[in-house]
Amino acid sequence: MNRADPLPVNAPPKLSTATRIAYGTGAIADGIKNAAFSTYLLLYFNQVLGVPAAIVSTAIALTLAVDAVVDPLIGRISDLTRSRWGRRHPYIVGAAIPTAVCFALTWFPPSGLTDFQMGIWIFAFASLTRACISTYQVPANAMGTELTQDYTERTRIYGLRYWFGYAGTFAFAAFALSVFFRATPEYPQGQLNPAGYTPFALSAAAVILVTILICGFGTASRIPHLRQTEEREEAAGVLTHLKEMGAAFTHRAFLTLFGFSVLKWTAIGLYGATSLYFGTYVYRLTALELALLTLDGFLAVCIALPLAPRFTRWWGKRRSAMFMAFFGVTLGTAPLWLTYLDLFFEPGHPLLVPTLLVINAIYGAMVAISLMTTSSMLADVVEDDAVKSGRHNAGIYFAANSFAVQCAAGLGILAAGIVLETSRFPVGLKPEAVTRAMTDSLIAHYVPMVMALWGIGCLVLWFYPITEAKHLENVEKLRAREAEANARVQSNNPVSGASR
């Protein structure tokens, strides 16, 4: 029979600023990978290399089968690992180089491949990249639950991680658009220039490598204060692993978060995969203007970081996540449906870019508050489960959540492919050759889909049951349980107890 994982009686020592920054910096790696795969991968293979959108989006979506197997296994193995580097750090550090290499190779298919072979290439290397970065991301996110037990402080910690993820990702996107994808006489929209994708891919891979290592080595000082798996009395079989992984999906609070995560990240993936289409073909923006608009992400997280804990205190986590998400996406889609109704600025209007920047910053801040809050809610779910099961299975829960994110990112790109195909958006046309009827069809297929995804997700989240009072009750139960366990250990080892 397995013994419970050790749960500390007292909260870990206060985090140093350097450790907080290192932990937050690690989010840049996953953010860059997500942005590159969600925003650029479809555009690059579809509009630059000429591969049909259906093949590209399907190839990316099929990587979900890999995520379905890899993510839960990584979470489970991480929970059971016992080493002098703890449960999480061996995987965080070990994933750095493989992730960077597989990411870079995704963008360099051999010449002469057919469209079908291109699809196989995308599937193979996108799958390897996802598996490698999950090996880092799942343990890193699980480690965050052990950094603090405070209800509001958790929102701050995950908020800081989101801030680094957003800020680093959008800073890199702005750099890429202004340096790698600069407009040329041949390519006024530089994001369609094939030559820009080589330095883009290599630079992104380098940043991914460095930021993962910063997270791993920068948080190594916390290893003595993190939970360590006890030695098991007998080896657990495959059925035991599957049973414990499947138990997560019987937890009501987790199921609501999982459902919301799948739907919201599908919507975010859909937005990411189509945003360059809207910027390039609807608003007719240059690469420099698109680079300027990446500031909205930085502004958004700067607004969201101090506000997320306040909304948590004012409204509670569930309502904050729901309201910020739904009203945020309503505002975020406004420029598109106003354009469809001929009520927005025409391409080239001097107020177009500033207005988009302000709307996107406010919309992004609202969505970021929702994302920060739901990450904190997942940490509360881990403790709620620990009260019931006696095990702190953070790896399993964050693996399942990571799968939801990866799954939805793939589904988002698949949804983007569906939008592009059903709207009959052309392949390979220059922006000036794209007609108003084509862009109106694109908008008419996109807006209802993204609004439905967010709306249904918010309805699912309504059933999340853990309040602040319930969280505090769970923390006290866990502390009392650990104190009782320590007392039994001391009574069985009187010499050890006396030496203390």
N, C-alpha and C positions, 0 to 999 in steps of 0.2 A: 504494500500500500504506500502511496506517495505522501510524504510529509508536506506540510504547508511551507511555502517560501517564507523566509524571515521577513518580518515587517518591523521597522524600527519604532520604538516607543516614542521618541522625540523626532521632530522634523529635522532634516539635514541642516548642517551649518549654512549660514547665509551665503548666497552666491556672490562671488566677486564680480566686479564689472567686466574684467577680462574674460571670465568664463561665460558670462551672459552673452558677450559680443561674439565669442567663438561659437557658442551654440547657435546663435542667430545667423551667423555668417554661413553656416552649413546649408541653410535653406536656399542660398543662391544657386547651388548646384542643381537641385531639383527644379527650381524655377526656370533656369535657363533651358534645361532639357525640355520641360513642358512647353515653354514659349516657342522653342525652336520646332518641336514636333507638331504643336497645335497650330502655329501661325505660319511657319515657313515651309514645312515639309510638303504639304499639299500644294501650295503655290509653286514651289520649286519643281517638283516632279510633274505637275499638271501643266502649268503655264510656261515654264522655262524649258523643260525637257520634253513636253508634249505627251506625257502618259495620261490616258483618260482618267478623269476624276474618280470614276467608279472603281477602277483597279487600285488606285492609290489609297482611297478611303477604305476599301475592303481589306487590303493588305494590312493597313494599320489596325483596323478593327479586329482582325484575326489574332493579333498579339494578345488579345484578352484571354485566349486559352492558356497562354504561357503564364500570364499574371494570376489566373485562377489557381494554378498549381504552385507557382513560386512564392507568391506573397504569404499565404498561410504557413507554408513550410519554413520560410525565413523567420516569421514571427514565433512559431513554435520552437524551432531550434534555438533561437536567441533566448527565449524564456528558459530553456533547459541547459544552456551553456554555463559551465563553471570553469573559470580560468583566473589567472592572476591579473588579467585585464578586465575582469568582470564579464557580464553577460552580453554587453552591447558593443564595446569598443573593438574587439577583434574583427567584427563585420564592418564597422564604420570605416576603419583604416584600410582593411583589406580590399574594399570595393573601389577605392579611388582610381587606381590605374586601369582596371578592366572597364570601368564605366567610361572613362575618357577615351580609350581606344575604340570601343564599340560605337560610341556616339560619333566619333570622327569618321569612321569607315562607312556609316550609313549614307553619307553625302557623296561618296565617290564610287558609283557603280561603274563597272567596266563598260567600255564603249561597245556598241554593236548588239546590245541586249534587245530582245523583243519586248513589247509591252508586258506580256505575261512574265517574262524573266525579270523585268524591272519590279513587278509586284512581288516576286519571290525574294529579290534582294532586299526590298523595303521590309518585308515581313521578317526575314532572318535577322537583320541587324537592328531593326527597331525592337524586336523581341529580346535580343541579347542586351541591348542598352537598358531596356526596362527591367530585366532580371537583375542586372548589375546594380542599377541605382536603387532598386528595391532592397537589395542586400545592405545598402547603406541607410536608406531612408526609413525603413521599418524600425530597425533598432534605435536609430537616432530619435524618432518621434516617441517611441516607447520610453526611452530614457527621460524624456521631459516630464513624465508623470511622477518621477521620483525626485525631481529637483525641489518641489515644494508641495505641501498638502493644503495650502491656503486657497480658499474658494476663489477669491478675486485675483490673487497673485498669479494663479495659473493663467487667467486671461491675459495678464500682462506678459508673462513669459512667452506664451504662444503668439501673442500680439507682436512681441519683439521679433520672433522668428519670421512671422509673416512680413514684418516691415523690411527685414533684410532680404527676404525672398523677393518681395515686390521691388524694392529700391534697386537691388543688384540686378535683377532681371531687366527692369526697364532702363536702367543706366546702360547695360550692355546693348539692349535693343536700340537705344538712341545712338550709341557709338557705332553700331553696325550700319544703321541707316545713313549716318552722316559721313562715315569713312569708307565702308565696304560697298555701299549701295548708292554712292553719289551719282547724281544725274550726269549723263554724257549726251553728246549730240545724237548718238545712235539709240541710247536708252534714256529718254527724259524721265521715265519712272525707273530709277536705278534698281529697285527691288526685282525687276525682270532681267537684270544683267547677269548672265551665267558666271562671269568672271568674279563676281563678288562673293559667291558661295564658298569658294575655297578658303580664303582667309577667315570668313565667317565661321565655318565649321571648325577649323583648327584653333581659332581663338576661343570659341565657346568650350571646346574640349579642354583647353588649358585652364580656363577659369573653373570649370567643373572639378578638375583634379585638385587644384589649389584649395578651393573652398571646402571640399570634403576633408582634406588633410587638416585644415585649420580647425574644423569641428572636432575631429577625432583627437588630435593632440592637444587642442586648447581646452578640452573638457576632461582630459585624463586625470587631472588632480581630484576630480570628484569620484573616481572609481571606488575608493575606500568607503564612501558614504552612500553608494548605490546598493540596491538589493542584490544579493548573491544567491544563486540557486544552491539549496542544500543537496548533499549527496542522496541519491535515491536508494531506497532499500532493495529495489529490484528494477530491472530495466523495463521501461514501458514499451509495449508493442505498438504496432501500426494502428490497430483498432483503438487503443487508448488515445493515441495522438489525434486520430480523426474524431473521436468522441469529444475530447476537450476543445478541439477547434470548432466543432459543430455546436458546442454548448453556447458559444457566443451568439448564435442566431436564435437562441431561445430566450435571450434577454430582451425584454420589451424596449427598454431605453436605447439599447444598442441598435435594435431593428429600426427604430424611428430615425436615428442618426444615419444608419447605413442607407436607408431609402432616400433620405434627404440628400446625402452625399452623392449617390448615383445620379440623381436627377439634376442637382445643381452643377456637378462637374461635367455632366453631359452638356448642359447649357453653356457652361464656360468654355468647354472644348469646341462647341459649335461656334461661339463668338470668336474664339481665337483663330479658328480655321478660316473664318470668313472676313475677319476685320480688314485684312489687306485687300481683299476683293472690294469691300465697300470704300476703303480709302483710295484705291487705285481707279476704280471704274465708276463709282457713284459720285464721290466728291472730287475726283481728278486731282488728288494731292501729289506733290512731288515727294521724293525721298526725304528732303530737308524738312518739309512740313510734317511728314509722318514722324520724323525724328523729334520734332518739337512736341508733337502730340503724345509722345511717350512720357513726357513730364507729368501727364495726368495720373499715371500710376504712382509716381513718386509723391505727388501732392496728395493722392488718395490715402496712402498708408501713413503719411505724416499727420493727416487729419484723423485717421481711424485709430492710431496707436493710443493717444491719450483718451479718446472718447469711448473705446470699447469697454474698459473696466467701469466707466461711469454708467453707460447704458445697462451693464450687467447689474449694477446696484439699483438703478432706477426701475427697470422693467423686468429684471430677471433674465437669465440666459436664453430661455426658449423664445420669449416674445421679442427680445432684441434680435435674435437670429432670423426669425420669421419676418418681422416688419421691415428690417433693414434690407433683407433680400428682395422682397416683393416690390416695395416702393422704389428701391434702387434700380431694379431692372426696368421698371415702368419708365423711370426718367431716362435711363440709358438708351432705350430704344426710341425715344421721342424724336431725335433728329431723322431717323429713317422713315417712320410713318408720316412725319411732317413733310419730308421730301416727297414721299409718294403722293401726298395731298397737295403738292405745290405750295406749301406754307413755310418752307425753310429756305436758307440762303442758297443761291446758285453757286456752282463751282467757280472759283476765282473771286468771289465776293470777299472784301477785306475783313468782314466780321465772321466768316465761316470758321476759320481755324481757331480764333479766340473763343468763340461760342462752343465749339466742340471740346476745347480744352477744359472749359469751366464745367460743362455738363458731365463730361467723362470723369473729371476729378471728384465731383460730388457723388455721382453714381458709383464710381470705384470705391470711394470711402465707405459708402453704405454696404456694399457687398463685402468689403474687407472686414468690417465690423462683424458681419454675419459669419465669415470664415473663422475669424479669431475666436468668436464665442463658441462655435460648434467644436473647435479643437479642444477648448477648455471643458466643454460638456463631455467629450469622450474620455478625458482623464477622470472625471467624476464617475463615469460608468465603470471604469477599471476598479475603483474602490468599492463601488456598490457590488460588483461581482465578487471581489475579494471577501466581503462580509459573508456572502452566501457559499462560496466554494472553498475558502481558506487558502486560495492561491492568487498571487498577484500576476495575472496573465496579461500584462500590458502588451507584450509582443503579439499575442494572438489578436487582440482587439485592434491594435494599430496596423497589423498586417491586413486584417479584413477591411479596415478603413482605407489603407493604401490601395488595396485591390479595387475598392469602390472608386477611388480617384483615378487610377490607371484605366480601369474599365470604362469609366465615364469619359475620360479623355479620348479613348479609342472610339467610343460610341458617339462622342461629339464630332469627331472627324468623319465618321460614317454618316452622321446626320448632315454634316456639311456637304458631303458627296451627294446625298439624296437631294438636298436643296439645290445644288448646282445642276444635277441631272434633271430633276422635275421642272426646274425653272428654265431648262434648256439654255443655260448660259454657255456661250461659245468658248472654244479652246483656242488659244494662240492669237486672238485678235489684239491689235493695239488699242489702247484706251480710246483714242479718237474715233475708232470704228465701232465702238460699242454704243448701241442706240438707247434712248430713254426707255423704250418698251422692254429691252433686255434687263435693265437695272430695276425697273418697276416690278418685273416678274421675280427677280431675285429677292427684293424686299418683301413682296407679298407672300413668298414661301418661307422666308426666314423669321419674320416678326411673330406670327402666330405660334410657330414651333418653339421658339425660345421662351415666350411668355407662358405657354402651357407647361413647359418643363419646370420653370420656377414656381408657378402657381401650385401644381400638384405636389412639388417638394415641400412647400410651406404647409400644405394641408397634412402631409405625413408627419411633419415635425410637431404639429399641434399635440400629438399624443405622447410626447416625451415627458416622463413622470418625475424626474429628479429635481427637487427644489434645493435652495440653499440650506433649508432646515434639514432636509433628508441627507445632504452631503455632510453636514456637521455631525449628525447622528452616526453616520457610517464611520467617520474619522474617529469618534470616541469609542465605538465598538472595536475597531481595529487596534487602537492603543491599549484598551483594556485586555484584549485577547493576547497581545504581545507581552504585556506586563505579567499576565498569568503564566504564560509560557516561560518567561525568564525566571519567575519565582519557582517553577517546577525544576528548572535546570539547576538553580542554586541549591534547592533542597536535596537534589540527587548528587551534588558535588559540594559537600560542606567545606572542603579544603579550599576549593576555588572561591567559594563565597566568602570565606574568612579572609582570604588574601585581598579581596576588594576592600 
